[in-house]
Amino acid sequence: MSLDLKGKGINTRVTHAGENPDSVHGSVGVPIYQTSTFKFRDADHGARCFSGDEKGYIYTRIGNPTINTFEEAVTELEHGFGGIATASGMAAVTAAYMTYLGAGSHMVGTDAVYGSSRMVMENDFSRFGAEYSFVDTANLDEVRKAMRPNTKLLYIETPANPTIKLTDIAACAEIAHEHGAVLVVDNTFMSPILQNPLTLGADIVLHSITKFINGHTDVVGGVLIAKTEEEFNRLKAVINNTGGTMDPHQSWLVLRGMRTLSLRVQRGEENAQKLAEYLEAHSKIEWVRYPGLQSHPQHDLAKRQMKGFGSMISFGVVGGVESGKTVLNNVKIPQLAVSLGGYESLIQHPASMTHHNIPEAERIEAGITDGLMRLSVGTEDVEDLQADLEQALALI
Ligand code: LCS
């Protein structure tokens, strides 16, 4: 029997969600069902599993106990109806686009989304006749103006990668629903610990699990969580047929990583708040963007829709991109690498790395300037991180 998590706190829920000790040997950890297919008792049983008259595993692309355990756990944390784990975050983004868009339909998206989330739309879905408008969704007037009669999908990322701009989720849910569109929210930067878009009116929430949820920089993965059975079934049908699903070993790893999510998020956030304040006061720093700073233009929205401010900081160094690169090349604790949300600090330069594939004019218009540096703050001792940044900034 799994524990009833109703009314339990987030730390209890992240520790026990999806837990269901196996009935054969009682193993507390979920077993890895490393199998591609499942044997039917007889021909009628197989037919009933396919028709849905009986619940039963069929084939791992369609369902697998290890994968389902992870899906149930993350769905519990996001307050959804059901979740579908995918091979990567981009497989989740692609599945969302594929489910809600077709020839002649239109999407409105956040302009400063993760580079590939924008480029897969502009380069690939456009070839199938889907239309798009990427706008500054922090400005609700721009969102309203961009909506058309054929808009089927409002797709937002908040905080956005890498500008750390926020979008008002509840207001966007209202706008989307007035137009008969669905609202999909990429919640990667917050994780289910700090923001729950489904409780604010979104229809679908997605994550690159590669980041905070797995948290150990050793797995690529994604997940989509639907608020209703209807949306879950629509997504599931597309993913089962197109095949961007997660595998059992990957699911076992991400579930293991997720058990410590709230501890890592808490520590990363404490560190990030201190570092953001330190950077803001530093003479070599031109600007800092972190939702926990009073200076963040949407600090009030952050307090309203998020349960914490996260551990992603972007900043610009006096002297622009060259000075920024001096910091990147000389810090010793944050590693110079893309990705984010792991136990370790990482630093990178979006204009030439994660967002290099966005045409320059679109990139600059979205606020991803050449001088923007992005820091993912890990669980190290903050004094060590600060001393390290200090010695690198002193070289400018
Ligand atoms: N959504 C967001 C907000 C992301 O940051 C990423 C990847 C994705 C979706 C795609 O997920 P993936 O397929 O990589 O699991 N962001 C990356 C980044 O900022 N650095 O490296 C990858």
Residues whose N, C-alpha, C, O or C-beta is under 5 A from the ligand:
A	BS01	LCS	S88 G89 M90 Y114 N161 D186 T188 S208 T210 G221 V338 S339 T354
